[in-house]
């Protein structure tokens, strides 16, 4: 079993050069674009994603910002760390990255699990590191095993994660893609059925499926309840909310979080005394930054202009 992603020989070239920084426990892979004299932006990808899901958006944002996009541990070319996937570890990797690479106050934007980590940084990063955070369609509460509000991870994307755990295995130790597709194809979950493909998608080749198990089993956030985290944010926040609603057959979430979960998240963050903007874009895909980078860049740039320098 090869747990060093650099030795797996699954990667493909991209538009921007990739760089690495030794953060202690891990080596973090990243790319950057734009003039270093412009305001700094840090982009955090979704679970199963790598920095290059932002590739087109980076070019648009680079007109106004100096952009960094990272691979989290267990994704892309960053180190894989068996038994060490947690929100706190992901978040502290990013704190070190900001301190060692960005070296100045930064605006953070994360999608999906990366959006949860953007909120984590707003709550727990070092003083002065952040100017604001954009949480792009994050599964707040809905990625927890026992959430304080609404649907749990097993009533959302959990069926997909369960199949990853069973058919792919930690560090691809099982690797039964055909078996995964057969099971996903007959799943009651529309999300699971959407993953069926003849070949393994590139972004999954670069992903350690132990991430999925950590979320499905609840260990990823065991010491980081979302309700407590959101009540401790310290920066302005933009929360975008995309596809939403429930599956009429199962009652499970069709999107990342429910309307009630979005409202509860806003309430908790506002109780911390910060400005919270909310943008509902129900026709946007979960990964708007990749599927509609122009729209994403416009929303980001318009909101970032409201932040104090």
VEXKOL-603024 format. One line per field, with one value per residue: residue number from 1; residue in one letter; chain; x negated, y negated, z negated of N, C-alpha, C, O in turn. Coordinates in steps of 0.1 Angstrom, whole numbers, plus 5000, padded with zeros to 4 digits. Layout:
# residues N
num: (NUM;...)
residu: (A;...)
chaine: (A;...)
nxx: (X;...)
nyy: (Y;...)
nzz: (Z;...)
caxx: (X;...)
cayy: (Y;...)
cazz: (Z;...)
cxx: (X;...)
cyy: (Y;...)
czz: (Z;...)
oxx: (X;...)
oyy: (Y;...)
ozz: (Z;...)
END
This chain:
# residues 309
num: (1;2;3;4;5;6;7;8;9;10;11;12;13;14;15;16;17;18;19;20;21;22;23;24;25;26;27;28;29;30;31;32;33;34;35;36;37;38;39;40;41;42;43;44;45;46;47;48;49;50;51;52;53;54;55;56;57;58;59;60;61;62;63;64;65;66;67;68;69;70;71;72;73;74;75;76;77;78;79;80;81;82;83;84;85;86;87;88;89;90;91;92;93;94;95;96;97;98;99;100;101;102;103;104;105;106;107;108;109;110;111;112;113;114;115;116;117;118;119;120;121;122;123;124;125;126;127;128;129;130;131;132;133;134;135;136;137;138;139;140;141;142;143;144;145;146;147;148;149;150;151;152;153;154;155;156;157;158;159;160;161;162;163;164;165;166;167;168;169;170;171;172;173;174;175;176;177;178;179;180;181;182;183;184;185;186;187;188;189;190;191;192;193;194;195;196;197;198;199;200;201;202;203;204;205;206;207;208;209;210;211;212;213;214;215;216;217;218;219;220;221;222;223;224;225;226;227;228;229;230;231;232;233;234;235;236;237;238;239;240;241;242;243;244;245;246;247;248;249;250;251;252;253;254;255;256;257;258;259;260;261;262;263;264;265;266;267;268;269;270;271;272;273;274;275;276;277;278;279;280;281;282;283;284;285;286;287;288;289;290;291;292;293;294;295;296;297;298;299;300;301;302;303;304;305;306;307;308;309)
residu: (X;X;X;X;X;X;X;X;X;X;X;X;X;X;X;X;X;X;X;X;X;X;X;X;X;X;X;X;X;X;X;X;X;X;X;X;X;X;X;X;X;X;X;X;X;X;X;X;X;X;X;X;X;X;X;X;X;X;X;X;X;X;X;X;X;X;X;X;X;X;X;X;X;X;X;X;X;X;X;X;X;X;X;X;X;X;X;X;X;X;X;X;X;X;X;X;X;X;X;X;X;X;X;X;X;X;X;X;X;X;X;X;X;X;X;X;X;X;X;X;X;X;X;X;X;X;X;X;X;X;X;X;X;X;X;X;X;X;X;X;X;X;X;X;X;X;X;X;X;X;X;X;X;X;X;X;X;X;X;X;X;X;X;X;X;X;X;X;X;X;X;X;X;X;X;X;X;X;X;X;X;X;X;X;X;X;X;X;X;X;X;X;X;X;X;X;X;X;X;X;X;X;X;X;X;X;X;X;X;X;X;X;X;X;X;X;X;X;X;X;X;X;X;X;X;X;X;X;X;X;X;X;X;X;X;X;X;X;X;X;X;X;X;X;X;X;X;X;X;X;X;X;X;X;X;X;X;X;X;X;X;X;X;X;X;X;X;X;X;X;X;X;X;X;X;X;X;X;X;X;X;X;X;X;X;X;X;X;X;X;X;X;X;X;X;X;X;X;X;X;X;X;X;X;X;X;X;X;X)
chaine: (A;A;A;A;A;A;A;A;A;A;A;A;A;A;A;A;A;A;A;A;A;A;A;A;A;A;A;A;A;A;A;A;A;A;A;A;A;A;A;A;A;A;A;A;A;A;A;A;A;A;A;A;A;A;A;A;A;A;A;A;A;A;A;A;A;A;A;A;A;A;A;A;A;A;A;A;A;A;A;A;A;A;A;A;A;A;A;A;A;A;A;A;A;A;A;A;A;A;A;A;A;A;A;A;A;A;A;A;A;A;A;A;A;A;A;A;A;A;A;A;A;A;A;A;A;A;A;A;A;A;A;A;A;A;A;A;A;A;A;A;A;A;A;A;A;A;A;A;A;A;A;A;A;A;A;A;A;A;A;A;A;A;A;A;A;A;A;A;A;A;A;A;A;A;A;A;A;A;A;A;A;A;A;A;A;A;A;A;A;A;A;A;A;A;A;A;A;A;A;A;A;A;A;A;A;A;A;A;A;A;A;A;A;A;A;A;A;A;A;A;A;A;A;A;A;A;A;A;A;A;A;A;A;A;A;A;A;A;A;A;A;A;A;A;A;A;A;A;A;A;A;A;A;A;A;A;A;A;A;A;A;A;A;A;A;A;A;A;A;A;A;A;A;A;A;A;A;A;A;A;A;A;A;A;A;A;A;A;A;A;A;A;A;A;A;A;A;A;A;A;A;A;A;A;A;A;A;A;A)
nxx: (4992;4993;4989;4978;4986;4970;4957;4975;4981;5003;5009;5017;5006;5011;5024;5011;4980;4970;4963;4945;4947;4931;4948;4943;4957;4969;4963;4975;4992;4995;5007;5002;5014;5014;5005;4981;4984;5010;5041;5042;5055;5069;5077;5097;5102;5130;5141;5128;5116;5090;5065;5068;5094;5102;5090;5098;5112;5092;5077;5094;5098;5072;5069;5075;5064;5038;5035;5037;5040;5048;5039;5054;5044;5043;5054;5050;5016;5006;4995;5006;5022;5027;5052;5052;5070;5088;5110;5096;5069;5068;5074;5053;5031;5036;5034;5007;4998;5007;4991;4965;4963;4982;4981;4993;5023;5052;5079;5101;5115;5136;5149;5176;5166;5143;5154;5164;5140;5131;5148;5139;5113;5119;5129;5107;5081;5048;5045;5051;5046;5066;5089;5115;5140;5153;5178;5185;5213;5213;5213;5226;5233;5246;5226;5219;5220;5237;5256;5263;5284;5308;5304;5282;5248;5253;5277;5274;5248;5237;5244;5228;5202;5202;5201;5177;5160;5164;5159;5137;5118;5095;5068;5071;5071;5088;5100;5120;5134;5153;5171;5179;5193;5214;5228;5234;5250;5274;5282;5304;5298;5296;5272;5252;5257;5249;5222;5214;5193;5175;5147;5123;5127;5104;5101;5108;5088;5067;5073;5076;5096;5100;5108;5136;5145;5139;5156;5181;5182;5180;5156;5141;5149;5150;5140;5148;5174;5199;5217;5205;5181;5191;5202;5179;5167;5147;5144;5157;5182;5192;5218;5227;5254;5265;5279;5307;5330;5350;5349;5378;5383;5366;5362;5338;5311;5308;5289;5260;5266;5295;5323;5329;5306;5288;5299;5296;5269;5262;5274;5259;5233;5237;5243;5219;5210;5201;5202;5225;5230;5254;5260;5283;5282;5298;5298;5272;5245;5232;5204;5198;5176;5162;5179;5192;5172;5170;5193;5189;5165;5173;5192;5175;5156;5171;5181;5157;5148;5161;5147;5126;5094)
nyy: (5012;4979;4949;4925;4898;4887;4909;4924;4919;4909;4884;4854;4829;4793;4759;4741;4738;4763;4762;4770;4771;4777;4785;4796;4821;4828;4825;4798;4793;4768;4742;4710;4677;4645;4611;4605;4581;4576;4580;4608;4641;4672;4704;4732;4765;4787;4818;4847;4832;4813;4787;4778;4778;4752;4740;4725;4705;4693;4679;4658;4645;4637;4613;4594;4602;4618;4651;4681;4716;4747;4782;4802;4822;4857;4854;4846;4837;4835;4847;4880;4891;4916;4924;4898;4878;4851;4823;4804;4810;4806;4779;4767;4773;4754;4730;4730;4729;4704;4688;4695;4693;4675;4652;4628;4609;4626;4634;4660;4686;4714;4745;4767;4792;4778;4753;4756;4757;4731;4717;4728;4717;4690;4691;4702;4696;4680;4648;4620;4633;4636;4619;4622;4647;4668;4691;4715;4731;4749;4780;4774;4786;4807;4824;4837;4864;4865;4840;4807;4795;4804;4825;4853;4864;4889;4887;4873;4868;4891;4919;4921;4919;4941;4961;4955;4962;4989;5001;4988;4982;4974;4954;4965;4992;5013;5008;5014;5004;5011;5026;5006;4989;5006;5009;4983;4976;4988;4976;4960;4934;4903;4889;4908;4923;4905;4907;4928;4941;4949;4950;4943;4911;4883;4866;4883;4903;4889;4888;4898;4923;4926;4903;4902;4923;4912;4891;4904;4921;4903;4895;4874;4849;4851;4837;4812;4797;4783;4764;4751;4742;4723;4704;4691;4676;4650;4632;4613;4630;4647;4666;4689;4705;4733;4757;4771;4787;4817;4852;4867;4894;4905;4886;4876;4851;4831;4813;4795;4784;4778;4754;4747;4754;4736;4712;4715;4716;4690;4676;4684;4675;4647;4642;4642;4617;4608;4597;4612;4622;4635;4655;4668;4691;4709;4722;4728;4751;4775;4771;4744;4728;4742;4751;4728;4705;4678;4666;4673;4659;4633;4630;4635;4614;4591;4593;4594;4568;4554;4558;4548;4534)
nzz: (5000;5010;4994;4997;5016;5037;5047;5061;5087;5102;5110;5130;5153;5147;5152;5136;5119;5095;5060;5029;4993;4963;4935;4911;4897;4922;4958;4976;5007;5032;5053;5069;5080;5096;5088;5063;5049;5046;5027;5005;5010;5000;5011;5004;5012;5019;5003;5017;5036;5052;5054;5080;5087;5086;5107;5131;5118;5104;5123;5129;5104;5100;5113;5094;5070;5050;5053;5035;5037;5022;5016;4993;4965;4974;4998;5033;5040;5015;4983;4973;4944;4925;4901;4890;4898;4892;4884;4868;4872;4900;4900;4885;4901;4921;4907;4902;4928;4936;4919;4927;4955;4967;4950;4943;4936;4947;4971;4968;4987;4989;5002;4996;4975;4973;4969;4943;4930;4936;4919;4895;4894;4891;4865;4850;4859;4857;4841;4862;4886;4905;4928;4935;4943;4969;4970;4991;4999;4976;4956;4930;4898;4912;4919;4897;4874;4852;4852;4839;4850;4873;4903;4903;4912;4923;4933;4955;4975;4967;4976;4999;4988;4972;4991;5003;4982;4980;5006;5017;4996;4969;4980;5005;5002;5008;5033;5052;5078;5097;5082;5065;5083;5091;5067;5061;5083;5078;5055;5031;5029;5046;5048;5045;5068;5087;5088;5104;5128;5158;5157;5131;5118;5121;5098;5077;5078;5067;5040;5006;4995;4968;4957;4962;4946;4921;4919;4922;4900;4880;4867;4876;4867;4840;4818;4824;4824;4845;4836;4814;4827;4846;4830;4822;4842;4857;4877;4905;4925;4954;4964;4988;5003;5020;5042;5027;5004;5000;5006;5019;5015;4996;4977;4972;4974;5003;5010;4996;4971;4951;4953;4927;4913;4924;4915;4887;4885;4893;4873;4850;4857;4860;4834;4823;4828;4853;4888;4909;4941;4964;4992;5013;5038;5055;5080;5085;5088;5064;5064;5073;5078;5096;5117;5126;5128;5134;5123;5097;5091;5094;5073;5051;5054;5053;5026;5012;5015;4996;4972;4945;4950)
caxx: (5000;4985;4996;4972;4992;4960;4952;4986;4980;5016;5012;5016;5001;5021;5021;5002;4969;4973;4952;4947;4941;4930;4955;4940;4962;4972;4959;4987;4990;5003;5004;5006;5015;5016;4995;4980;4987;5025;5046;5040;5067;5066;5088;5097;5111;5140;5137;5125;5110;5076;5064;5071;5109;5102;5080;5104;5115;5079;5073;5103;5095;5059;5070;5077;5059;5028;5043;5032;5050;5040;5044;5055;5038;5051;5059;5040;5002;5002;4992;5017;5019;5037;5056;5050;5079;5098;5111;5086;5057;5069;5074;5040;5023;5039;5029;4993;4996;5008;4980;4952;4963;4989;4973;5000;5038;5057;5093;5102;5127;5136;5161;5180;5158;5134;5162;5164;5127;5131;5154;5129;5102;5125;5130;5096;5068;5041;5050;5046;5043;5077;5097;5128;5141;5164;5181;5192;5222;5206;5223;5226;5242;5250;5215;5217;5227;5248;5256;5272;5296;5312;5299;5268;5241;5258;5290;5270;5238;5233;5244;5216;5191;5202;5197;5162;5154;5166;5154;5124;5110;5085;5056;5074;5066;5097;5098;5129;5142;5165;5181;5185;5203;5226;5236;5239;5260;5287;5285;5315;5293;5292;5258;5244;5259;5242;5208;5211;5185;5167;5133;5121;5124;5091;5100;5108;5075;5058;5080;5076;5110;5102;5116;5150;5148;5138;5169;5193;5181;5180;5144;5134;5152;5153;5137;5150;5188;5201;5224;5195;5172;5197;5204;5167;5161;5142;5143;5169;5185;5202;5223;5235;5262;5268;5290;5312;5343;5349;5354;5391;5384;5358;5361;5324;5308;5303;5278;5250;5273;5309;5325;5329;5292;5282;5304;5290;5254;5261;5277;5247;5222;5241;5243;5204;5208;5195;5211;5227;5238;5260;5264;5289;5281;5303;5296;5258;5241;5225;5191;5200;5163;5157;5189;5195;5162;5172;5203;5182;5155;5181;5197;5164;5149;5181;5181;5144;5146;5167;5139;5116;5081)
cayy: (5000;4967;4938;4912;4895;4884;4921;4931;4918;4907;4870;4849;4815;4783;4746;4733;4747;4767;4760;4777;4765;4786;4779;4804;4835;4830;4816;4793;4789;4757;4734;4696;4669;4631;4602;4605;4568;4575;4587;4623;4650;4686;4712;4745;4773;4796;4832;4854;4823;4808;4772;4775;4775;4737;4736;4714;4693;4686;4669;4646;4639;4632;4600;4585;4608;4628;4663;4694;4727;4758;4795;4806;4836;4867;4850;4841;4841;4833;4860;4888;4893;4925;4922;4884;4869;4844;4809;4797;4812;4799;4764;4763;4773;4741;4720;4730;4725;4689;4683;4697;4690;4662;4643;4616;4612;4633;4637;4674;4691;4728;4751;4779;4794;4766;4742;4758;4753;4716;4713;4732;4707;4678;4693;4708;4693;4670;4634;4612;4640;4636;4607;4626;4660;4672;4705;4719;4743;4759;4789;4771;4795;4818;4833;4842;4877;4862;4826;4800;4791;4810;4837;4857;4868;4902;4883;4864;4874;4903;4931;4921;4921;4955;4969;4953;4969;5004;5005;4982;4985;4964;4954;4973;5006;5022;5004;5021;4994;5017;5029;4993;4984;5015;5006;4969;4975;4993;4970;4951;4920;4897;4885;4920;4927;4895;4910;4939;4937;4961;4949;4935;4897;4879;4861;4894;4909;4881;4887;4909;4925;4926;4890;4905;4931;4903;4883;4913;4926;4891;4892;4862;4837;4856;4827;4799;4795;4771;4754;4744;4735;4712;4693;4684;4670;4637;4624;4613;4642;4648;4680;4691;4717;4736;4766;4775;4794;4831;4863;4871;4908;4909;4875;4871;4838;4832;4804;4796;4781;4774;4740;4745;4754;4723;4702;4717;4712;4676;4671;4686;4666;4634;4641;4639;4603;4606;4594;4624;4621;4648;4654;4680;4693;4723;4728;4731;4765;4775;4766;4733;4722;4750;4752;4714;4697;4663;4662;4674;4648;4620;4630;4633;4601;4581;4593;4590;4553;4548;4561;4538;4537)
cazz: (5000;5011;4988;5002;5029;5047;5053;5067;5102;5107;5112;5143;5152;5147;5157;5127;5113;5081;5050;5017;4981;4952;4923;4899;4900;4936;4968;4983;5021;5035;5065;5067;5092;5094;5083;5048;5043;5044;5014;5005;5010;4998;5016;4998;5020;5014;5001;5029;5046;5051;5056;5094;5090;5087;5118;5139;5110;5100;5133;5128;5092;5100;5118;5083;5058;5051;5050;5032;5036;5015;5013;4979;4962;4978;5011;5043;5038;5001;4976;4967;4930;4919;4887;4886;4905;4883;4886;4861;4879;4913;4897;4880;4913;4928;4898;4905;4942;4937;4912;4933;4969;4970;4942;4941;4934;4960;4972;4971;4993;4990;5007;4990;4963;4972;4963;4929;4926;4935;4906;4884;4894;4885;4851;4843;4864;4849;4843;4873;4898;4915;4930;4937;4949;4977;4969;5003;4998;4966;4949;4916;4891;4921;4920;4883;4871;4843;4852;4830;4858;4886;4909;4900;4924;4928;4940;4966;4985;4960;4984;5008;4980;4968;5003;5004;4971;4983;5019;5020;4985;4965;4988;5017;4998;5014;5047;5061;5084;5104;5072;5060;5092;5091;5055;5062;5093;5073;5042;5030;5028;5059;5047;5048;5082;5096;5089;5113;5140;5164;5152;5119;5120;5117;5085;5068;5079;5058;5027;4997;4990;4953;4954;4962;4934;4909;4918;4920;4886;4870;4860;4881;4859;4827;4808;4830;4827;4853;4829;4806;4836;4852;4820;4819;4854;4853;4889;4914;4932;4965;4965;5000;5002;5034;5043;5014;5004;4995;5015;5014;5012;4984;4967;4971;4980;5017;5011;4986;4958;4952;4950;4912;4908;4928;4906;4874;4886;4894;4859;4841;4861;4856;4819;4820;4830;4866;4899;4917;4953;4969;5006;5018;5053;5056;5093;5086;5084;5052;5066;5082;5083;5108;5128;5130;5122;5136;5113;5084;5090;5093;5060;5042;5055;5048;5012;5006;5016;4984;4961;4941;4954)
cxx: (4991;4993;4990;4977;4982;4955;4963;4987;4994;5019;5010;5012;5013;5016;5010;4992;4974;4960;4955;4941;4942;4936;4952;4945;4965;4964;4972;4984;4999;4999;5008;5006;5018;5004;4993;4983;5002;5029;5045;5054;5062;5078;5086;5107;5121;5134;5137;5118;5096;5076;5070;5086;5111;5095;5086;5107;5103;5075;5082;5100;5082;5059;5071;5069;5046;5034;5035;5043;5042;5047;5043;5048;5048;5058;5048;5026;4998;5001;5006;5012;5029;5039;5055;5058;5089;5099;5100;5072;5057;5067;5060;5030;5024;5034;5014;4990;4997;4996;4967;4951;4970;4983;4980;5015;5044;5072;5094;5115;5126;5149;5164;5173;5148;5141;5163;5151;5125;5137;5145;5118;5107;5126;5117;5082;5061;5046;5043;5044;5054;5084;5112;5129;5154;5166;5190;5200;5216;5217;5222;5237;5244;5238;5211;5225;5239;5249;5265;5285;5297;5305;5285;5261;5247;5272;5286;5261;5233;5233;5232;5204;5190;5197;5182;5155;5153;5158;5141;5114;5100;5073;5058;5070;5076;5097;5108;5139;5154;5175;5187;5196;5215;5234;5242;5250;5274;5290;5297;5311;5289;5278;5249;5245;5251;5227;5204;5204;5177;5153;5133;5118;5110;5090;5101;5095;5065;5064;5079;5090;5111;5109;5130;5154;5148;5151;5181;5193;5181;5167;5138;5137;5155;5151;5139;5165;5191;5208;5214;5185;5178;5200;5191;5160;5157;5140;5156;5170;5195;5206;5231;5242;5268;5280;5294;5325;5340;5354;5367;5392;5377;5359;5347;5322;5304;5291;5269;5256;5287;5311;5324;5314;5285;5286;5298;5275;5253;5264;5265;5236;5225;5241;5228;5201;5201;5206;5212;5236;5242;5264;5270;5288;5285;5301;5281;5255;5234;5211;5192;5187;5158;5166;5193;5185;5164;5182;5196;5173;5162;5186;5186;5158;5158;5181;5168;5141;5152;5158;5129;5103;5071)
cyy: (4988;4955;4925;4908;4892;4897;4929;4929;4917;4893;4865;4834;4805;4769;4739;4743;4751;4766;4768;4770;4776;4780;4787;4818;4838;4821;4812;4789;4778;4750;4719;4689;4655;4624;4602;4592;4567;4582;4602;4630;4664;4694;4726;4754;4782;4810;4839;4845;4820;4793;4769;4775;4760;4732;4724;4702;4686;4675;4656;4638;4632;4617;4590;4590;4616;4641;4675;4704;4740;4771;4798;4819;4846;4865;4844;4846;4839;4847;4867;4892;4903;4923;4908;4874;4863;4829;4801;4798;4805;4784;4760;4764;4759;4730;4719;4725;4710;4683;4684;4693;4677;4651;4629;4619;4617;4634;4652;4677;4706;4733;4764;4781;4783;4754;4743;4754;4738;4711;4716;4722;4694;4679;4695;4704;4683;4656;4627;4619;4638;4622;4610;4640;4662;4687;4709;4732;4753;4767;4786;4779;4808;4827;4839;4855;4874;4846;4820;4796;4799;4823;4840;4861;4881;4899;4873;4871;4888;4916;4932;4925;4936;4964;4967;4962;4984;5008;4999;4985;4974;4966;4963;4988;5017;5020;5011;5011;5000;5021;5017;4989;4993;5011;4992;4968;4980;4986;4961;4936;4914;4893;4897;4924;4918;4898;4921;4935;4949;4961;4941;4920;4892;4874;4872;4902;4902;4880;4899;4911;4926;4913;4894;4913;4922;4895;4892;4918;4915;4888;4879;4850;4840;4845;4813;4798;4782;4760;4745;4736;4722;4701;4686;4678;4655;4628;4622;4626;4640;4663;4681;4705;4721;4746;4770;4781;4808;4840;4868;4886;4912;4899;4870;4858;4841;4822;4805;4793;4776;4759;4737;4745;4741;4712;4703;4713;4697;4670;4672;4677;4652;4631;4638;4624;4599;4603;4607;4621;4635;4646;4668;4681;4707;4730;4731;4745;4763;4769;4755;4727;4730;4750;4738;4705;4682;4658;4662;4662;4635;4619;4628;4619;4590;4581;4589;4575;4547;4550;4550;4543;4537)
czz: (5000;5005;4991;5015;5040;5054;5060;5082;5108;5112;5126;5142;5153;5152;5149;5121;5099;5072;5038;5005;4970;4940;4910;4901;4914;4945;4976;4997;5023;5048;5062;5080;5088;5088;5068;5041;5041;5032;5016;5003;5008;5002;5010;5006;5012;5011;5014;5039;5043;5055;5070;5097;5091;5099;5126;5130;5105;5110;5132;5115;5092;5106;5106;5071;5061;5045;5046;5031;5032;5017;4999;4977;4967;4992;5020;5040;5024;4994;4972;4953;4923;4904;4881;4893;4895;4887;4880;4868;4893;4910;4893;4891;4920;4920;4901;4919;4943;4930;4920;4948;4972;4963;4941;4940;4948;4959;4976;4977;4994;4995;4999;4977;4962;4967;4948;4923;4926;4923;4894;4883;4888;4870;4844;4848;4855;4851;4854;4886;4909;4916;4931;4943;4957;4975;4980;5001;4988;4959;4934;4909;4899;4924;4907;4882;4862;4842;4842;4837;4871;4890;4905;4913;4931;4935;4951;4975;4979;4968;4993;5000;4975;4979;5005;4994;4975;4995;5023;5009;4982;4975;5001;5014;5004;5029;5057;5068;5091;5094;5066;5070;5093;5079;5056;5072;5088;5059;5043;5030;5042;5059;5051;5063;5092;5097;5098;5125;5145;5159;5139;5122;5115;5103;5074;5067;5069;5044;5019;4991;4975;4949;4952;4950;4922;4908;4915;4906;4876;4863;4864;4873;4845;4816;4814;4834;4834;4845;4821;4816;4842;4843;4816;4831;4850;4865;4896;4922;4943;4966;4978;4998;5016;5035;5029;5015;5000;5006;5010;5010;4999;4973;4965;4978;4995;5019;4999;4972;4961;4950;4935;4907;4912;4919;4892;4874;4886;4880;4850;4845;4858;4841;4814;4823;4844;4877;4907;4929;4958;4983;5010;5033;5056;5070;5095;5082;5071;5053;5077;5087;5095;5120;5134;5124;5123;5126;5099;5081;5088;5078;5050;5042;5050;5032;5006;5006;5003;4971;4958;4946;4942)
oxx: (4983;5003;4995;4974;4985;4949;4960;4994;4997;5030;5003;5013;5024;5004;5002;4995;4980;4949;4967;4930;4952;4931;4958;4937;4962;4959;4980;4974;5010;4988;5016;5000;5023;4994;5003;4985;5007;5021;5048;5062;5053;5089;5075;5119;5119;5123;5147;5114;5091;5087;5075;5090;5121;5094;5079;5104;5103;5071;5077;5100;5080;5049;5068;5067;5043;5037;5025;5054;5032;5059;5033;5047;5060;5066;5038;5024;4986;5007;5015;5001;5038;5030;5056;5054;5098;5089;5095;5065;5047;5059;5055;5020;5014;5029;5008;4980;4989;4991;4959;4941;4964;4980;4973;5019;5040;5078;5087;5126;5117;5160;5154;5174;5144;5134;5163;5150;5117;5131;5144;5115;5100;5124;5115;5072;5067;5051;5031;5040;5051;5086;5120;5118;5165;5157;5202;5194;5214;5228;5219;5248;5243;5240;5200;5236;5250;5244;5275;5295;5287;5301;5277;5267;5246;5277;5295;5265;5225;5224;5228;5196;5180;5190;5175;5145;5143;5151;5134;5103;5096;5069;5049;5066;5072;5094;5104;5150;5165;5187;5199;5207;5226;5247;5253;5260;5284;5300;5301;5319;5281;5271;5240;5235;5247;5221;5192;5209;5174;5147;5142;5108;5106;5081;5095;5091;5056;5059;5080;5095;5123;5116;5137;5164;5157;5155;5189;5204;5182;5167;5130;5128;5163;5158;5133;5169;5186;5205;5216;5182;5172;5200;5191;5148;5164;5135;5165;5160;5204;5197;5241;5236;5275;5290;5286;5331;5329;5363;5369;5401;5382;5356;5345;5329;5297;5284;5269;5252;5290;5302;5319;5311;5277;5278;5294;5270;5244;5257;5262;5230;5216;5238;5226;5189;5196;5218;5202;5247;5235;5272;5262;5294;5277;5302;5277;5262;5230;5207;5187;5186;5150;5162;5196;5189;5160;5180;5199;5173;5157;5185;5187;5156;5154;5181;5168;5134;5149;5161;5124;5100;5059)
oyy: (4986;4951;4914;4915;4894;4896;4940;4937;4923;4890;4872;4828;4808;4768;4733;4755;4743;4768;4772;4763;4782;4770;4784;4827;4849;4810;4820;4781;4777;4754;4717;4693;4652;4630;4600;4592;4557;4590;4607;4626;4668;4692;4732;4751;4783;4813;4837;4850;4823;4788;4758;4772;4756;4720;4714;4691;4674;4664;4645;4626;4622;4610;4578;4582;4620;4641;4678;4702;4743;4772;4797;4827;4845;4872;4839;4858;4841;4857;4860;4896;4898;4921;4905;4863;4871;4824;4791;4789;4798;4777;4749;4756;4753;4720;4708;4718;4703;4673;4674;4690;4668;4640;4619;4630;4611;4636;4656;4672;4711;4728;4771;4773;4779;4745;4733;4748;4732;4702;4709;4718;4687;4669;4690;4708;4678;4653;4628;4613;4639;4615;4602;4645;4657;4695;4705;4742;4765;4763;4795;4779;4819;4838;4845;4856;4880;4840;4826;4794;4800;4831;4831;4861;4882;4908;4867;4880;4894;4924;4943;4933;4942;4974;4977;4968;4991;5018;5005;4989;4967;4977;4969;4995;5028;5029;5013;5009;4994;5019;5017;4985;4988;5010;4990;4960;4976;4990;4956;4927;4920;4893;4895;4927;4922;4893;4924;4925;4958;4972;4932;4918;4898;4877;4870;4907;4909;4871;4910;4903;4927;4913;4890;4911;4923;4893;4889;4919;4918;4879;4873;4841;4833;4844;4803;4797;4772;4748;4733;4724;4712;4689;4677;4674;4649;4616;4630;4632;4633;4671;4674;4714;4713;4743;4774;4782;4812;4837;4872;4889;4920;4902;4861;4854;4851;4824;4816;4800;4772;4752;4727;4737;4737;4704;4693;4707;4692;4661;4663;4671;4644;4620;4634;4620;4588;4607;4612;4617;4645;4637;4678;4672;4715;4742;4737;4751;4753;4761;4756;4723;4724;4749;4738;4696;4675;4648;4653;4656;4626;4608;4619;4613;4580;4570;4582;4570;4535;4544;4543;4555;4539)
ozz: (4991;5011;4987;5025;5052;5065;5066;5088;5118;5116;5134;5132;5158;5155;5155;5118;5092;5077;5035;5007;4968;4935;4900;4906;4919;4941;4980;4999;5018;5053;5052;5090;5077;5084;5061;5029;5034;5026;5026;4995;5015;4996;5012;5006;5000;5016;5022;5050;5032;5059;5073;5108;5096;5100;5128;5134;5103;5107;5135;5116;5085;5105;5108;5061;5072;5033;5054;5026;5037;5020;4992;4987;4965;4997;5015;5037;5021;4999;4968;4951;4917;4897;4870;4895;4890;4893;4886;4869;4896;4917;4898;4891;4924;4926;4902;4921;4949;4935;4920;4953;4978;4969;4939;4943;4958;4948;4985;4973;5000;4992;4997;4968;4951;4961;4941;4912;4918;4916;4885;4872;4880;4863;4833;4842;4845;4862;4856;4896;4921;4906;4928;4949;4953;4979;4980;5001;4992;4956;4926;4914;4894;4930;4905;4887;4864;4833;4838;4830;4878;4881;4903;4924;4943;4942;4956;4983;4985;4968;4996;5004;4974;4977;5009;4997;4972;4995;5031;5011;4991;4977;5006;5023;5005;5037;5069;5063;5090;5096;5063;5065;5094;5080;5052;5070;5094;5053;5053;5031;5049;5070;5059;5069;5102;5106;5100;5132;5137;5157;5137;5129;5104;5095;5063;5057;5063;5036;5024;4984;4970;4938;4943;4943;4913;4897;4907;4900;4864;4855;4856;4872;4838;4807;4809;4846;4830;4847;4820;4813;4842;4847;4809;4830;4842;4863;4894;4925;4941;4969;4979;4993;5022;5028;5021;5026;4996;5014;4999;5003;4991;4962;4957;4987;4998;5029;4992;4962;4972;4945;4931;4899;4905;4915;4886;4865;4879;4875;4842;4836;4853;4837;4803;4820;4845;4875;4911;4927;4956;4986;5011;5040;5059;5071;5105;5073;5066;5044;5088;5098;5102;5131;5145;5116;5114;5120;5091;5071;5080;5072;5040;5032;5043;5026;4996;4998;5001;4961;4967;4945;4944)
END
